[in-house]
Amino acid sequence: MELEYDTRYPSVDDLRERARRRIPRFAFEYLDGGCNEDVNLHRNTADIRDVELIPQYLAEHRGSDMRTKLFGHTYSAPFGIAPVGLQGLMWPKSPEILARAAFKHNVPFVLSTVSTASIETISEITEGQAWFQLYHPAEESVRDDIIRRAEAAGCPVLVILCDVPTFGYRPRDIRNGLAMPPKMSVQNILQICGKPNWAIHTLLHGQPNFETLRPYMPAGLNLKQLGAFMNKTFSGRLNEERIKPIRDMWPGKLVLKGVASEADADRAIRLGLDGIIVSNHGGRQLDAGQSAIKPLASIAESFGDQITVMMDSGLRSGPDIARTMACGAKFTFMGRAFMYGTAALGNRGGDHTIAILKLQLQQVMEQICCERTEDFPAFLVRSEITGSAGSTMSNR
């Protein structure tokens, strides 16, 4: 596939800046912010970029292929689109735009329970190839019904979330009325008036809603009632007893997202899970925690031969993907990067963001003489972050 992109926005940082100018401040800050003082938000990317790779310029090179096999499917690149809540708030129909782009480019799209498109809609767009992320409901009947819907829709992978036992303390969202219960302030209305393009598109497509949850929501909820419903419906804290019935019920691949320690990785293996995503929720939950890449190397070294180890949080470029895979991740996911794309470029945002990431990653692979994505650890330079070096360098 020929990769076409808008040359005015060749990086995720360019997309972020255009998104900032194009959508209301409350929507951008919901997307862009972390929690508390944003320490871990910035640490995520900074620590990834402390990782260094060593090139082998005189080694024999037969070409670079970024295709990556994951759970029996060969994807065209080792990255996917991470689940993001309230996607339609940032730009109307964002989940549909990104799912369509992911299907076209053969990379995984993960739909969040609290996104603004239904399981069924995204499954139709992706011909049953989209993954689904489950926020754990308090009621077993709701949990079981959502899982049955994901199975009926053909989702090959169910992702369960373990890093939201409580909602993160996010000062921007509190100021902007996007905490629970949400509220619309005069300031928010003025911001909308200042972004007429966003306002018109939102008006045309309708107010974003939690479409997957619609069957379980009483009709006609006001904002305060919506907040009460969300607080009542979800109980985010997982434990082994809550995971066991999901494993028994779900026939496909089961992945635990939010793993940040070797102890939780070990528990995931004992529970029979197929994969883990090392993550700190993009720095939106625990400002005092480690960056996501800090525990990745040790988790991958200890458990990479027993379970598929993946990572999200902090990746913003092709080189970031390469660095993360060199530290032991078999696959990577990005959320904000793709949402910047749709907020910046609308319907073209998904295709554009995938294209620039593929081009950037291909350039890194060719530069360092890496032929396959599973070879990235061989090019790792020892560092404080990784704790180890690639072991096959001398054989090349």
N, C-alpha and C positions, 0 to 999 in steps of 0.2 A: 504494500500500500504506500503510495506517495504521501509524504507528510507535508501538509499545507498548514501554514500558520501566518498570523498577522505580524509582520516584521516590526511593527511599532511597539510590540509588547513581547520581547524575546525572553523575558524572565518572569518568574512568579512575583518578584518584587515590583516589576512594572504593572502586573495585573492587580496587585494589592493597591497600588497608588491610584490606578484608574477606578477600582471598586470604591475606594474611599471617597473619591469625588462624585461618584455616580449614584450612591444610595444614601438614604437617611442615616444620620450619625448613629441613632440607636440601633439600627440594623447592622451597621459596620462594626460597632463596638461589641455587639453580641458575638459576631463572628471572630473578631480580631483579638479579643481580650482573654486573659487567663483568670486567675483568682487572686485574691488578696493584693499583693504588690507586684504581681506578674514575674516574680523571680524565676520560677521554674519554667514559665513560658519561654523566657529568653535563654535560660540555661539549656533547654532541650536542643535548640539549634546550635548554640555555641559549642556544646560538648561534641555534637556530631562533627562539627567542623574542626575540632582539634585532632580528629583522626586523619592520619596521613597514609597515602599509598605510594608504593615505589614502582616506577616504570622499568620495563626491561626492553630497551630500545633495539638491541641487537639480537634478541631471541627470534627464532623462527615463528612467523605469525601466519596462520591459515584463514584469518578472518574472525570477526566477532559476531556472536549470535546471542541476542538477549532473550530469546524464548526460554521460558521457565515452566517446568512441570510441577503442578501443585494439586494434590488430591485427585490425581488421575486425569487432570485436564492440562493441556499445554497452552499456556497464555503467551501472548506476543511480547510481553515485557514483565519484569519482576516487581511490578507495583500495581496497586489497585486503589479504588476510591473508597475511602473510609466512611463509616456512617456519621452523619451530622444531623442533629436535631433542628427542627424548624427551618429547613432549607428554603422553603418558599418565602420566608420572611426576607431573606437577603436578595433573592430575585425570583419572580414568579416561575413556577414549574421547574425549579432547579433540579429536583430529583429525577424528573423525566428527562431533562436535557442531559444530565450526566449519565443516566442509565443507558440512554440511546448511544452516547459517545463511547461508553465502555463496551457495549455490545459490538459496535462497529469496529473498534480497535482490539477487541478480544482481550480485555483486562477485566478483572472482577469489580463489580459494583456492590457495595454493602448498604442495604436500606436500614435505617434506624426505625425502631418502633414509634418514635416521636418525630419522625419526619412528616412531610406534608403530601406524600403520595401513598397509596395503599399498596399492600403486598401484591394484590392482584394486578394492579395497573403496571407496576414495575416488572412483574413476571411476564406480562404480555409483551412489553417492550423488549425484554431481553430473551424471550423465548425460553423462560424458565432457568436462566443461567445466573440470575442475581442471588447474592447471599442475603441473609436476613439477620439483623442483630436484635436480640430480645432484651428489653428492660424487664426485669422480673416483676410480674404483677403480684399484688398481695393475695388475690383470690386464685386458687388453683384452677377453677373453672375458666377464668379468663386466660390464664397461662396456657392451659391445654387447648383452648379454642384457637388462640393465636398460632400455636405450634402446628395444629392440624391445618390451618390455612396456609402456613408456609410450606408444609409438606404437599398439600394439594396443588400449590402454585409451582411446584417443581424445584424449589430452592435446594441446591446441592449442599449448602453449608449453613448451619445455624451457629451464630455467634452469641454467646452469653456474656454479659457485662458484669465484672466484679469490682470495678473501681469507683462505683457511685453508691456507697452505703448511705451517704447523705449528700445533699446538693452542695456544691462548692460555694464559698462566700465570694461573690463577684460584685465588687462595688459599682462598676459601670452599669450592670444590669439592674441593680437596686435603684440607682439614680434614674435610669431610663424607664423604669416601670416594667422591666422584663423578668423580674423575680416572680415567685408565686405568692399571692395571686398577682397576675399581670394587671397593668392599668395603662390607659392612654392619657397622657398629659397634654396640656396646651403646647408645651415645648415640642413634644413629639409631632403634633399636628403641624406646627410651623416648619419642622424639619422636612416633613412630607411635602409641604407646599414648595419648599426650596428644591425638590428633586422631581420635577414634573414627569420626566421619562419613566422613573420608577413608579410614580403614582398612577400614571395612565396604564402601564402594563399590569399593575396590581389590580386596578379597577376592571380591566378587561378579563382577567383570569379569576377574579374573586378573591376574597380574603382567605389567606392560608389557614388550613385546619389540620388536625391530627387525623388524617384519613384512615390509617389502619385502625385507630381506636374508635372511629365513629360508631360502629355497632354497639359499643359498650357505654357510650356517653348519652345521658339524658338529653333530649332535644331542648334547644333554646337556652343554653347556659349563658349567663353573663360572665364577665371576666373573673369576678370574685368566685362564682360558683365553679368555673373552670379550674381555678387554683385549688379549690377544695377537692374537686374530683381527682386531679392529678396526685395530690398528696395522699388521698385515700386509696387510689388504684395501685400505686407502685410501692414496692418494698425492695429497695435496691440491694440490700445486704445479702450476699450469697454465702452459703456454707455447703459442706459436703452433702448434708441431708437434702438440701434444696436442689443440688445438681443431679443427684442420683436418679430421681424420677424423670428428669429431662433426658438424661442419657438413655434410660430405658425406653422412653417414648419416641425419641428422634431416630429415624432410620439412617439418616445421612451422616456427613462429617460434622463433628461438634467441636467448636473452638471457644476457648476462654480468652476474653480480651480484658486487659488491665493488669496483667501479671507484672509484678515489680520485684519479685524475690524468688530465690531458689526454692524456698519452702512451698510457695504456692505452685510453682512449676511441678514440683514433686507430687503435690496433691492432685494436680490435673492429670498426671500420668496414672496415678493409682485409681482415679475415677474413670479411666478408660477414654479420656478425651483424645481427639486426633491432632489438635494443634493449640498453640497459645500465641497470643499477640502481646508481646512486651510493650507496655504503654503506660503513660500517666495521664491519659485523657487530654492530651495536648496541653498539659500544664493548667488545666481548668479545675482541678480538684484539691491538690495538696501542694501548696507553695513551698513547704518545708521539705519536700521529698527530693529524691534524686532525679536527674534527667533520665529519660527512658533508655538511652544508650549505655548508661553506666552499668546496670545489671545485665545488659544483653549478653556481653561476651562470656561472663561466667555461667549464665543460664544455658547459652548455646553449647559451651564446652562440656557442661555437666550432663545435659539432657538432650542435646541435638540429635543423638542417635536413637532416642526413644520417642520423640514427639516432634512435630513440625514447629519450628520456632520462627515467628514473624515479628515485625515491629512497626509501630506508628509513633507519632509525636515528634514534631520538630523538623521533619524532612521538608525541604523547600526546593530541591533541584535534583538534576541527574547525578551530580557528584555526591550529594547527600545520600542518594540511594546506593551508590557504589560504596561509600564509606560504611553504611549500615550493614550491607551484605558482607563486606570484608570482616566485620566484627562478628559474623555468625548467623545473621538473619537469612532465612531461605526465601523470604518474600517481604515486601514492605507495603505500607498503606499511607495515604495522605488525605486529609480532610480539608483543611483551610485552603491549600493550594488550588484545589478544584473549585471551591466556592468563590475564591477571588476571581477565578476564570469566568464563572457564570455571571457574577455581579458586574464584572468589567465588560464582558462581550455578549451576554445574553445567550441566544441559541448557539453561537459559535464557540462559547467558552469551554465546553467540554473537549471538543475536538482539538482546539488550540492548545489547551494545557497538556493533554496527552502527547500531542506532537512535539512540543518543546522539550518535555521530559524525556521522550524517547531519543530525540536528537542529542540532547546533552549526555545521556547515559551511553549512547553509542560512541560518542566522541571520547569519553573517558575510557571505555573498554579498548578502543583502538589505540589510544595514547599509551596505555600501560601494558598493552599486549595481552589482554585478557580475552580468551576465546569464548568462554561460557560463564554464565552468571555464578555457577557453583565454584568457579575458580577464584573468585574475588579474595577469599581469605589468604591465598598464596601471595598477595601483593600488599599485605598489611604491614605497616611499620609499628614496631613495639612502642607503646605509649602508656601513660598513666591511665588513660581511659580504657584501653583494651586489655592491658595486663599480659599480652602475649603477642608473638609475631607469627606471620605466615610460616608454615613449616615446609613448603615445597619450593621455595625460591631457588635454592641451589640446584634443583633438578631441571630447571628450565634452560 
